[in-house]
């Protein structure tokens, strides 16, 4: 199993600012996904980055991956109130590891 | 965008009753999962299913739980005799292969009284 640990635990910013969340993990991975969860709702897939990729973009989202440091970051640019949610990283190990072990996530609050 | 669907969205049951939660994974996917999230807590892995058998399960997934893929499209989670502490949001997920995106359904909110 492989758990991603998100940092910070909570982040509060003004609308229009950028938000950066970090993820650390322990073993080598096949890929890493980022998810968003609005309160009481399902997990929405944001981006999957593979172990041979260093950076990936999707709209206002930018994900980086540093396999030497076993870390990833999620940057949300020009944040909106609707980005308020919890964000989770989900590393998929190279061996075995059919499952995802979720950490506590980063709770992002974007003030209008 | 393909999606995983789950029914019902909400279920209320009495302690000791059996419940079946249903999921329709994305059609060409091969790996299926159930997770749960107790209110205010982390999302927890329950079980993974591949090639018509359980590939991994957590300590939570005891003899009261079972999974089935009865007809090649549905994927069900059965709780035989529900307890109060089974109250949670239950999420189904699927992926095509291990290297691909894991997609989650919207969840079933189970309340055991």
Interface residues (C-beta under 8 A of the other chain):
Chain A: X1 X30 X31 X33 X35 X37 X40 X41 X42 X43 X44 X45 X48 X50 X88 X90 X92 X96 X98 X99 X100 X101 X102 X103 X104 X105
Chain B: X31 X33 X35 X42 X43 X44 X45 X48 X50 X55 X56 X58 X89 X91 X93 X98 X99 X100 X101 X102 X103 X104 X105 X106 X107 X109
